[in-house]
């Protein structure tokens, strides 16, 4: 992958490598210690924080960045579900 700004990921559609639409990048979790993106969220982080079941909602509405296979007009990830 080529270098890009984090802001360029927002709004991109996330699609599995089998062609299934997973969602849209609404927010990004950055691991500042490792200096990399940890996860992409399918909802705004504020919505997760307000939830009574934050960890469950996070799991249902995030995609680990390590699953990313390519980034172009869309984000292609391995697997067919949000969390894996």
C-alpha positions in Angstrom: 0.0 0.0 0.0 1.2 3.5 -0.7 1.3 6.2 1.9 -2.0 8.1 2.5 -3.5 10.4 5.1 -5.8 8.9 7.7 -8.4 11.3 6.6 -8.5 9.7 3.2 -9.9 6.5 4.7 -13.0 8.1 6.1 -16.1 7.3 4.0 -14.5 4.5 2.0 -16.5 1.4 1.6 -15.1 -1.8 3.2 -15.6 -4.9 1.0 -14.6 -8.5 1.8 -12.3 -10.3 -0.6 -15.3 -12.4 -1.7 -17.2 -9.2 -2.7 -19.5 -8.8 0.3 -20.1 -5.2 1.5 -19.2 -4.9 5.2 -19.7 -1.2 5.7 -18.1 2.3 5.5 -15.1 3.6 7.4 -16.7 6.0 9.9 -13.8 6.3 12.4 -10.3 4.9 13.0 -8.6 3.6 16.1 -4.8 4.3 16.1 -2.3 2.4 18.2 0.1 5.2 19.0 2.6 2.9 20.7 3.0 0.8 17.6 2.5 3.8 15.3 -0.2 2.1 13.1 -3.9 1.8 12.6 -5.5 -0.8 14.9 -9.1 -0.9 13.7 -11.6 0.8 11.4 -15.0 1.5 12.9 -18.3 1.1 10.9 -19.9 3.7 13.3 -18.7 6.9 14.9 -16.8 6.2 18.1 -19.2 8.5 20.0 -22.0 6.0 19.3 -20.0 3.2 20.8 -19.1 5.2 23.9 -22.8 5.9 24.5 -23.7 2.2 24.3 -24.5 0.2 27.4 -22.6 -2.7 25.8 -19.5 -0.9 24.5 -17.2 -3.9 24.1 -20.0 -6.0 22.3 -20.8 -3.0 20.0 -17.2 -2.4 19.3 -16.7 -6.0 18.3 -19.8 -5.9 16.0 -18.8 -2.6 14.4 -15.1 -2.8 13.8 -12.6 -4.3 11.3 -9.1 -5.1 12.4 -6.7 -3.2 10.1 -4.4 -6.3 9.9 -7.2 -7.8 7.7 -6.7 -5.1 5.0 -5.5 -6.5 1.7 -5.7 -3.3 -0.4 -6.8 0.3 -0.2 -7.9 2.1 -3.4 -11.4 3.5 -4.0 -12.6 0.8 -1.5 -10.9 -1.0 1.3 -10.6 -4.8 0.6 -10.3 -7.0 3.6 -10.0 -10.8 4.2 -13.1 -12.5 5.5 -16.8 -11.8 5.3 -17.7 -10.3 8.7 -16.9 -7.1 10.5 -14.9 -8.8 13.3 -12.7 -11.8 12.8 
